[in-house]
Amino acid sequence: MLTRIFSAFQFRNFRMMWAGACTSSIGTWMQKLAQSWLVLKLSGSPFMLGLDAFLGEIPIFLLALVAGVAADRFDRRRVLLASQFLQMSCALTLALLFATGYAQVWHILSLSFIVGIAQAFGAPAYQSLIPSLVPRDHLSNAIAMNSIQFNLARVVGPVIGGLALTHLGAAWCFGLNGLSFVAVIISLLLITVDFSPQKHESVLDSMKGGLAFIRTKPAMLPIIWVAFFCTFLGIPLIVFLPVFAKDVFGGNASTYTILLSVEAVGAICGALLVAARGKSSHLGRDSLLGLVALGVFEALFASTNVFWLSLVFLFFAGVGLIASFAQLSSLIQTVATDEMRGRVMSIYNIAFRGGMPIGSLITGALLKHMGAPTVVGAYGVILACLAIYLLTIHRKIATL
């Protein structure tokens, strides 16, 4: 059983990449915790919290097509290395600003945008790299394991970040994140990748080729649309946890850390469920069932102000979120060919990552008038209804 769950780890390149990415992700989540709390504390505005998330994600939406072409036309490791160095520089800049007492909200917002640009190019390169590290039969497991490292970091990172923020100060959270990028840089230098970039066509022709490939695969478009609405309606649950911690539960940064960590533990369990199922049919159906769970428990979380009960609902929302997202990603990766994978994943990222900034910005504006529980609860109901509709009436995804 354990051999099947962790089958992707038998491959050296994947193990090294996983370890480096996990270390870097821990640092990233240390920074995310500190950054979200400090934006809310310095500005006193949930809208600024949403704006910070918007600025960090919108470059991925705007630059996705160009970034996808870059992932297919250049050495994916070099693209990733450039992305890591830029993100490292931004983290160390924030550490310096907070250490010297010069940090202001606009500094955080500006650097979030720059990090977003780096991630816009890094995301399709990294996603396209994973299938090169394991055989095709182990791809679904590798994607689930990648979800585990990301969500394991969401448990460990906020705990370390909360302690560092409380006892050492914000500069330590940002500085340690900067240092964490060294791990992923080393892993990128050590792995070997069997991929030959394609440079025989123009950038514009490469973009057109990616869009044409999507059109030849009718099942991809519904998945892409679902990915957009999933992140638009589901990710605000995570983005605005500081608001729930402060305004609903009357807590502090430690309360936010607990909420974020419990959701991440649920997400790890969701990823383990996906890994345990192995290579299987019905990925589409199971991903929609995960969305139903996400929507239901998101609405339940927003409906209670009993802290222990909210943790239960948040845990199961995390299970549904990652179980659904990992399987949607597996569907896309399975259909895409290696030479088209960067462009296909970039188009998928337009939807998947594009829903995040748009949802965060709109939610931040709505919170001023309606409150976090009302808005997030309504999102959960809409998401659950959408998934049930796709399971029972418009069944194109459910049959995959």
PAMINU-605850 format. One record per atom (N, C-alpha, C, O): x, y, z; residue in one letter. Coordinates in steps of 0.1 Angstrom, whole numbers, plus 5000, padded with zeros to 4 digits. Layout:
! residues N
XYZA ...
! end
This chain:
! residues 400
500849885000M 500050005000M 500950135000M 500650224992M 501950135009L 502750255010L 503650264997L 503850374993L 504050154991T 504750154979T 503950224968T 504550294960T 502650194967R 501850254957R 501650394959R 501650474950R 501450434972I 501150574975I 502350664972I 502250774967I 503550614974F 504750694972F 505650644961F 506850654961F 504950584951S 505650524939S 506550624932S 507550574927S 506150744931A 506950844923A 508350864929A 509250914922A 508550834942F 509750864949F 510850764945F 512050774949F 510550654938Q 511550564934Q 512450624923Q 513450564919Q 512150734918F 512850804907F 513650914912F 513151014918F 515050904911R 515951004917R 515651144914R 515551234923R 515451174901N 515151314897N 513951374904N 513951494908N 512951294905F 511751344912F 511951364927F 511551464932F 512651274933R 512951294947R 513751414950R 513451494959R 514751444942M 515551564944M 514751694941M 514851784949M 513951694931M 513151804928M 512051834939M 511751944943M 511451724944W 510451734954W 511051794967W 510451874973W 512251744971A 512851794983A 513251944982A 512952014992A 513751984971G 514052124969G 512852204969G 512852314975G 511852164962A 510552244961A 509952254974A 509352354978A 509952144982C 509252144995C 509952245005C 509352325012C 511352245005T 512052335013T 511752485009T 511452565018T 511652504996S 511352644992S 509952684995S 509652794999S 509052584994S 507652614996S 507452645011S 506552725015S 508152585020I 508052615034I 508452755037I 507752825044I 509552805030G 509852945031G 508853035026G 508553145031G 508252995014T 507253075008T 506053095017T 505453205018T 505652985024W 504452995033W 504753065046W 503853125052W 506053065050M 506453155061M 506153305058M 505653375065M 506653335045Q 506453475041Q 504953505039Q 504553615042Q 504253415033K 502753435030K 502053475043K 501253565044K 502353395054L 501653415066L 501953555071L 501153635075L 503253585072A 503653725077A 503153835068A 502653935073A 503253815055Q 502853915046Q 501353945047Q 500954065047Q 500553845047S 499053865048S 498653935061S 497854025061S 499253885072W 498953955085W 499454095085W 498754185091W 500654125080L 501154255080L 500454355071L 500254475075L 499954305060V 499154395051V 497854435058V 497454545057V 497254335064L 495954365071L 496254455083L 495454545086L 497354435090K 497654515102K 498054655098K 497654755105K 498854675088L 499354805084L 498254885077L 498255015079L 497454825070S 496354895062S 495054905070S 494254995068S 494754795077G 493454785084G 492354765074G 491154785077G 492654715062S 491654705051S 491654565045S 492654525040S 490554495046P 490454365039P 490654375023P 491154285017P 490254495018F 490454525004F 491954515000F 492354464990F 492854575009M 494254575006M 494754435006M 495754394999M 494254345015L 494554205015L 494254135002L 495054064996L 493054164997G 492654114984G 493454174973G 493854104963G 493854304974L 494754364963L 496054304963L 496654284952L 496654264975D 497954204975D 497854064968D 498754034960D 496853994971A 496653864964A 496453884949A 496953804941A 495753984945F 495454014931F 496754044924F 497053994913F 497654134930L 498854174923L 499854054922L 500654054913L 499753964932G 500653844932G 500253744921G 501153674916G 498953744917E 498453644908E 498253694894E 498253614885E 497953824893I 497453874880I 498553854869I 498253834857I 499853874872P 500853844861P 500753704855P 501053694843P 500453604863I 500253474858I 499153464848I 499253394838I 498153544850F 496953544841F 497353624828F 497053574817F 498053734830L 498453814818L 499553754810L 499553774797L 500553694816L 501753644809L 501753494806L 502753444801L 500653424809A 500553284808A 500953234794A 501753134793A 500453294783L 500653244770L 502153254766L 502753164761L 502753374769V 504153394766V 505053294775V 505953244770V 504653274788A 505353194796A 505353044792A 506252974793A 504153004786G 504052864781G 504952844769G 505552734768G 505052944760V 505952934749V 507352924754V 508152844748V 507753004764A 509052994769A 509352854775A 510552814773A 508452794781A 508652664787A 508852554776A 509552454779A 508352584764D 508452484753D 509652514744D 510152434737D 510152644744R 511152684735R 512552694742R 513552704735R 512652704755F 513952714762F 514052604772F 513152524775F 515252584777D 515552484787D 514752524800D 514852624806D 513852424803R 512952454814R 513652474827R 513152554836R 514752414829R 515552434842R 516052574842R 516052634853R 516552634831R 517052764832R 515952864834R 516152964841R 514752844828V 513652934831V 513252924846V 513053034852V 513252804852L 512952794866L 514052864875L 513752924885L 515252844871L 516352904878L 516253064879L 516353124889L 515953124867A 515753264867A 514553304876A 514653404883A 513453224875S 512353254884S 512753254899S 512253334906S 513453154903Q 513853134917Q 514753254921Q 514553304932Q 515753284913F 516653394917F 515853534919F 516153604928F 514853554910L 514053674911L 513253674924L 513153774931L 512653564927Q 511753554939Q 512653564952Q 512253624961Q 513853504951M 514753524962M 515153664965M 515153714976M 515453744954S 515753884955S 514653964962S 514954054970S 513453934958C 512254004964C 512153974979C 511854064986C 512253854982A 512153814997A 513253885005A 512953935016A 514453885000L 515553945008L 515354095008L 515754165018L 514754154998T 514454304998T 513454335009T 513654435016T 512454255010L 511454275020L 512054265034L 511754335044L 512954165036A 513654145048A 514354265052A 514354305064A 515054325043L 515854445045L 514954565049L 515354635058L 513854575042L 512954685045L 512354675059L 512254775066L 511954555063F 511354545076F 512454555087F 512254605098F 513654505084A 514754515094A 515154655097A 515554685108A 515054745087T 515454885088T 514254975092T 514455095094T 513054915092G 511954995096G 511355085085G 510555175088G 511655055073Y 511155145062Y 510055075054Y 509555145045Y 509654965058A 508554885051A 507254955051A 506754995062A 506554975040Q 505255025039Q 504454935030Q 504954845023Q 503054945030V 502254855023V 502554855008V 502554755002V 502854975003W 503154984988W 504354904984W 504454854973W 505354894994H 506454804991H 506054664989H 506454594980H 505254614998I 504754474998I 503954454985I 504154354979I 503054544982L 502254524970L 503154524957L 502954444948L 504154614956S 504954614944S 505854494943S 505954434932S 506354444954L 507154324953L 506354194951L 506754104945L 505054204955S 504154094952S 503954084937S 503853974931S 503854194930F 503654194916F 504854144909F 504754064899F 506054174913I 507354124907I 507453974909I 507853904900I 507153924921V 507153784924V 506153714915V 506353604910V 504953774913G 503953724904G 504553704889G 504153604883G 505353804885I 505953784872I 506853664871I 506853594862I 507653654882A 508553544882A 507853404882A 508253314876A 506753404890Q 505953284891Q 505253254878Q 504953134875Q 504853354871A 504153334858A 505053254848A 504453174841A 506353274848F 507253194840F 507653064846F 507852964839F 507753064860G 508152944866G 507152834867G 507452724866G 505852874868A 504752774870A 504652684858A 504652554860A 504452724845P 504352624834P 505652554832P 505652434828P 506852614835A 508052544834A 508152424844A 508552314840A 507752454856Y 507752354867Y 506752244864Y 507052124865Y 505552284860Q 504552184857Q 504852094845Q 504551974845Q 505552154835S 505952084824S 507151994827S 507351894820S 507952024837L 509151944841L 508751814848L 509451714846L 507651814855I 507351694863I 507151574855I 507651464858I 506451584843P 506251454835P 507551404829P 507651294825P 508651494829S 509951454824S 510751374835S 511751314832S 510251374847L 510951314859L 510551174862L 511251104869L 509351144857V 508751004860V 508150944848V 507751024839V 508050814847P 507350754836P 505850794836P 505350834846P 505250784824R 503850824823R 502850754832R 501950824837R 503150634835D 502250554844D 502250614859D 501350584866D 503350684862H 503450734876H 503150884876H 503350954887H 502650944865L 502351084865L 501351134875L 501551234882L 500251064875S 499151104885S 499751094899S 499351184907S 500450994903N 501050984916N 502051104918N 502051164929N 502851134908A 503851244910A 503151374912A 503551454920A 502051404905I 501251524907I 500651534921I 500651634928I 500151414926A 499651414940A 500751434950A 500551504960A 501951374948M 503051394957M 503451544956M 503851594967M 503351604945N 503751744944N 502751834952N 503151924959N 501451794952S 500451854960S 500751844975S 500551934983S 501251724978I 501551694992I 502751784997I 502651845008I 503751804989Q 504851884993Q 504452034995Q 504852095004Q 503552074986F 503052214986F 502252234999F 502352335006F 501352135002N 500452145014N 501152115027N 500852165038N 502152025026L 503052005038L 503752135042L 503852165054L 504152205032A 504752335034A 503752435040A 504152515048A 502452415037R 501452505042R 501152475057R 500552555064R 501552355061V 501452325076V 502752375083V 502652445093V 503852335078V 505152365085V 505452515084V 505852575094V 505352565072G 505752705070G 504952805079G 505652885085G 503652805080P 502952895089P 503352875103P 503352975111P 503552755107V 503952725121V 505252795124V 505452865134V 506252775116I 507552835118I 507452985116I 508053065123I 506653025105G 506453165103G 505853235114G 506153355118G 504753175120G 504053235132G 505053255144G 504953355150G 505853155146L 506853165157L 507853275154L 508253355163L 508353275142A 509353375138A 508753515139A 509353615143A 507553535134L 506853665134L 506653715148L 506853825151L 506253625157T 505853655171T 507153685179T 507153785187T 508153605177H 509353615186H 510553685180H 511353735187H 510653685167L 511853735160L 511553855152L 512453945150L 510353865147G 510053985138G 509853945124G 510253835119G 509154035116A 508854005102A 510053985093A 509953895084A 511154055096A 512254045087A 512853905087A 513353855076A 512653825098W 513153685098W 512353595089W 512853515082W 511053625088C 510153545079C 510553565065C 510653465057C 510853685061F 511253715047F 512653675044F 512953615033F 513553685054G 514953645052G 515053495050G 515853455042G 514353425059L 514453275058L 513853225045L 514253125040L 512753295041N 512253255028N 513253275017N 513453185008N 513953385017G 514953415007G 516053305007G 516453254996G 516453255019L 517453145019L 516953015015L 517652935009L 515652995016S 515052865012S 515052834997S 515052724993S 515252944989F 515352924975F 516652854971F 516752794960F 517652854980V 518852784977V 518652634974V 519252574966V 517752574982A 517452434981A 516952394967A 517452304961A 515952474962V 515352434949V 516352464938V 516352404928V 517252574940I 518252604930I 519252484929I 519652454918I 519652434940I 520652324940I 519952204933I 520652134925I 518752174936S 518052054930S 517952074915S 518151974908S 517652194910L 517552214896L 518952194889L 518952144878L 519952224896L 521352204890L 521752064890L 522652024882L 521151974898L 521551834899L 520751744891L 521251634888L 519551774888I 518651674881I 519051674866I 519651764861I 518651564860T 518851554845T 517451544839T 516551474844T 517251614828V 515951614821V 516051584807V 516951634800V 515151494802D 515151454788D 514151534781D 513051494779D 514551654776F 513651734769F 514451824759F 515451894763F 514051834747S 514751914737S 513852034733S 512752004727S 514152154736P 513252274733P 513052284718P 513952254710P 511852324714Q 511552344700Q 511552494697Q 510852574703Q 512452534687K 512652674684K 512452704669K 512852804664K 511852614662H 511752624647H 510652724643H 510452744631H 509752774652E 508652864648E 508752984657E 509352994667E 508053094652S 507953214659S 507153204672S 506453104674S 507353304681V 506653304694V 505153304691V 504353234697V 504653384681L 503253394678L 502753264673L 501653224676L 503553204664D 503053074658D 503052964669D 502152884669D 503952974679S 503952884690S 502652894699S 502052804703S 502253024701M 501053054708M 499852994700M 498952924706M 499753024687K 498652974679K 498652814679K 497552754680K 499852754680G 499852614680G 499252554693G 498652454693G 499552624704G 499052574717G 497452584717G 496852494722G 496952704712L 495552724711L 494852624702L 493752564705L 495552594691A 494952494681A 494952354687A 494052284685A 495952324695F 496052194701F 494852174711F 494252074712F 494552284719I 493452284728I 492152254721I 491252184725I 491952324709R 490752304701R 490552164696R 489352124694R 491652094694T 491451954689T 491151854701T 490851744698T 491151904713K 490851824725K 489551884732K 489751954741K 488351854727P 487151914732P 486951904747P 486351994753P 487551804753A 487351784768A 488151884776A 487751914788A 489151944770M 489952044777M 489252174781M 489452224792M 488452224772L 487752354775L 486852344787L 486952434795L 486052244789P 485252234801P 486152234814P 485752294824P 487252154813I 488152144825I 488652284828I 488752324839I 489052354817I 489652484819I 488652584826I 489052664835I 487452584821W 486452664827W 486152634842W 485952714850W 486052504844V 485852454858V 486952504867V 486752544878V 488252494862A 489352534870A 489252684874A 489652724885A 488752764864F 488652914867F 487652934878F 487953004888F 486452874878F 485452894888F 485852834901F 485452884912F 486552724901C 487052664913C 487952754921C 487652774933C 488852814914T 489752904921T 489053044925T 489353104935T 488253084916F 487453214918F 486653194931F 486653294939F 485953084933L 485053064944L 485652994956L 485153004967L 486752914954G 487352834964G 488552894971G 488652884984G 489352964964I 490653014970I 490353134980I 491153144989I 489353214978P 489053324988P 488953265002P 489153335012P 488553145004L 488453075017L 489853085024L 489853105036L 490953065016I 492253065022I 492853205022I 493453245033I 492553285012V 493153425011V 492653505023V 493353585029V 491353495027F 490753575037F 490653515051F 489853555059F 491453405053L 491453345066L 491953455077L 491453445088L 492853545073P 493253645084P 492053725088P 491953765100P 491053755079V 489853825083V 488953745093V 488453795102V 488853615090F 488053525099F 488753525112F 488153535123F 490153505112A 490853495125A 490653625133A 490553615145A 490753745127K 490653865134K 489253915137K 488953945149K 488353905128D 487053965129D 485953865134D 485053905142D 486053745130V 485053645134V 485353575147V 484553565156V 486653535149F 487053465161F 487853555171F 488153505182F 488053685167G 488653775177G 490053735181G 490453755192G 490753675171G 492153625174G 493253715169G 493053825166G 494453645168N 495653715163N 496353635153N 495753545147N 497653665151A 498453585141A 498453435145A 498553355135A 498453405157S 498453265161S 497153195157S 497153075153S 496053265158T 494753205153T 494753185138T 494353075134T 495353275131Y 495453265117Y 496353145113Y 496053065104Y 497453125121T 498353015118T 497652885120T 497752785112T 496752875131I 496052745133I 495052715122I 495052605117I 494352825117L 493352805106L 494052755094L 493652665087L 495152825090L 495852795078L 496452655079L 496452585069L 497052615090S 497652485092S 496552375091S 496852265085S 495452395097V 494352285097V 493852265082V 493652155078V 493652375075E 493252365061E 494352285053E 494052205044E 495652315056A 496752255049A 496752105052A 497052025043A 496552065065V 496551925068V 495451855061V 495651735056V 494251915060G 493151855052G 493651835037G 493351735031G 494351935032A 494851925018A 495751815016A 495751745006A 496651795026I 497651675025I 496851545025I 497151455017I 495851535033C 495051415033C 494351395020C 494251285015C 493851505014G 493251495001G 494251444990G 493851364982G 495451494991A 496451454981A 496851304983A 497151234973A 496851264996L 497151124998L 496051034993L 496350924988L 494851074994L 493750994988L 493950984973L 493750874967L 494351094966V 494551084952V 495750994949V 495650914939V 496851004957A 497950914954A 497650774956A 498150684949A 496850744966A 496450604969A 495650534959A 495650414957A 494850614952R 493950554941R 494750514929R 494250424922R 495950564928G 496850514916G 496250564903G 495450654902G 496750494893K 496250524879K 494850464878K 494650344879K 493850554875S 492450504875S 491650584865S 492050694861S 490550524861S 489550604853S 488750694863S 488950694875S 487750764857H 486850844865H 487550964872H 487051004882H 488651014866L 489251124872L 488351244872L 488251324882L 487551264861G 486651374860G 485551364871G 485251464877G 484951254872R 483851234882R 484451264896R 483751334904R 485551204899D 486151224913D 486551364916D 486351414927D 487051434905S 487351574908S 486151664911S 486151754919S 485051634904L 483751704907L 483251674921L 482651754927L 483351544925L 482951504939L 483751584949L 483251624959L 485051604946G 485851684955G 485451834955G 485451894966G 484951884944L 484352014944L 483152034952L 482952134959L 482251924951V 481051934960V 481451944974V 480952024982V 482451854978A 482951864992A 483451994996A 483252055007A 484252054987L 484852184989L 483752294992L 483752365001L 482752294983G 481752394984G 480852374996G 480552475003G 480552255000V 479652225011V 480452275024V 479852345033V 481652225026F 482452255038F 482852405038F 483052465049F 483052465027E 483352615027E 482152685032E 482352775040E 480952655028A 479752715033A 479552695048A 479152785055A 479852565052L 479652535066L 480652615075L 480352665086L 481952625070F 482952695077F 482452845079F 482652895090F 481952905069A 481553045070A 480253065078A 480053175083A 479552955081S 478252965088S 478452955104S 477452985111S 479652925108T 479852905123T 480853005129T 481853035122T 480653045141N 481653115148N 482253035160N 482853095169N 481952905160V 482452815170V 483852765165V 483852695155V 484852805172F 486252785166F 486552635163F 486952605152F 486252545173W 486652405171W 485852345159W 486352265152W 484552385158L 483752335147L 484252395134L 484252315124L 484652515134S 485152575121S 486452505116S 486652485104S 487252455126L 488452375122L 488052245115L 488752205106L 487052175120V 486552055114V 486152085100V 486552015090V 485252185098F 484852215084F 485952255075F 485952225063F 486952335081L 488052385073L 488952265068L 489452265057L 489152165077F 489852045074F 489251975062F 490051945052F 487951955062F 487351875051F 487251965038F 487251905027F 487252095039A 487252185028A 488652165021A 488752165009A 489752155029G 491052135024G 491151995017G 491851995006G 490551895022V 490551765015V 489951775002V 490451724992V 488751835001G 488051854988G 488751934978G 488751904966G 489352044983L 490052134974L 491252064967L 491252074954L 492152004974I 493251944967I 492951814960I 493451784949I 491951734965A 491551614958A 490951654944A 491251584934A 490251764944S 489751814931S 490751874922S 490851834910S 491551964927F 492552034919F 493651934914F 494051944902F 494051834922A 495151744917A 494651654906A 495351634896A 493351614906Q 492851534896Q 492551614883Q 492651554872Q 492051734884L 491951824872L 493251844865L 493351834853L 494351864873S 495651884868S 496151754861S 496751754850S 495851634867S 496251514861S 495551494847S 496151444838S 494251524846L 493551514834L 494251594823L 494451544812L 494551724826I 495251804816I 496551754812I 496951744800I 497351714822Q 498751664819Q 498651534811Q 499551504803Q 497651444813T 497551324806T 497251344791T 497751274783T 496451444788V 496051474774V 497151544767V 497351514755V 497951624773A 498951704766A 500151624762A 500651534770A 500751654751T 502051584746T 503151674752T 502951784755T 504351614752D 505451674759D 505851804752D 506151904758D 505851804738E 506251924731E 505252044732E 505552154729E 504052004736M 502952104738M 502652134752M 501852224755M 503352064761R 502952074776R 503052214782R 502152254789R 504052284779G 504252414784G 503152504780G 502552584789G 502752504767R 501652594763R 500352544768R 499552634772R 500052414768V 498852364774V 498652404788V 497652454793V 499752384796M 499652424810M 499552574813M 498952614822M 500152654804S 500052794805S 498552844803S 498052924810S 497852774793I 496452814791I 495652764802I 494752834807I 495952644808Y 495252594820Y 495452694831Y 494552724839Y 496752744832N 497052844843N 496352974842N 496053044852N 495953014829I 495153134828I 493853124835I 493453214842I 493253004834A 492052984841A 492252954856A 491653014865A 493152854859F 493352804872F 493952914881F 493452944892F 494952984877R 495553094885R 494853224882R 494953314891R 494153244871G 493453364868G 492253384877G 491953504881G 491653274881G 490453294890G 490853344904G 490053404911G 492153324908M 492553364921M 492653514923M 492053564932M 493353584914P 493353734916P 492053804914P 491753894921P 491353754904I 490053814902I 489053794913I 488353884918I 489053664918G 488253634930G 488653704942G 487753754950G 489953724944S 490453784956S 490053934956S 489653994966S 490254004944L 489954144943L 488454174945L 488054264953L 487654094939I 486154114940I 485754084954I 484954154960I 486253974960T 485853934974T 486354044983T 485554074993T 487554094982G 487954204990G 487054324990G 486854385001G 486554364978A 485554474977A 484254434984A 483654524991A 483754314982L 482454274988L 482554265003L 481554295009L 483654225008L 483754215023L 483454345030L 483054335042L 483754455024K 483554585031K 482054605033K 481654675042K 481254545025H 479754575026H 478954455031H 477954475037H 479454335030M 478654215033M 479354135044M 478654055050M 480654145047G 481254065057G 481753935051G 481153875042G 482853885057A 483453755052A 482553635053A 482553565043A 481853615064P 481053485064P 479953485053P 479753375047P 479353595050T 478253595040T 478853575026T 478253495019T 479953645023V 480553625009V 481053485007V 480753424997V 481953445016V 482553305015V 481553195016V 481653095008V 480553215024G 479453115025G 478653105012G 478352995007G 478353215005A 477653214992A 478553154982A 478053084973A 479853174982Y 480753114973Y 480752964974Y 480652894964Y 480652914986G 480652764988G 479352704982G 479452604976G 478252774984V 476952724979V 476952714964V 476552624958V 477452824958I 477552834943I 478452724938I 478052664928I 479552704944L 480552604939L 479952464940L 480052384931L 479252434951A 478652304953A 477552274942A 477452174937A 476752384940C 475652364930C 476252344916C 475752264908C 477352424913L 477952404900L 478452264898L 478252204887L 479152204908A 479752074907A 478551974906A 478751874898A 477551984913I 476351894912I 475751894898I 475351794892I 475652024892Y 475152034879Y 476051964869Y 475451894860Y 477351974870L 478251904861L 478251754863L 478651674854L 477951704875L 477851564878L 476551504872L 476551384868L 475451574872T 474151514869T 473551554856T 472851474850T 473851674851I 473251724839I 474251744827I 474151674817I 475151834829H 476151854818H 477451764822H 478351814829H 477451644817R 478251544822R 479651514814R 480251414816R 479951614806K 481151594798K 482451564806K 483151474803K 482651644817I 483851614826I 483651494834I 484551414836I 482351464839A 482151354847A 482451214840A 482651114847A 482351214827T 482651094820T 484051064817T 484450954811T 484951164820L 486351144817L 487051044827L 488251024825L 
! end
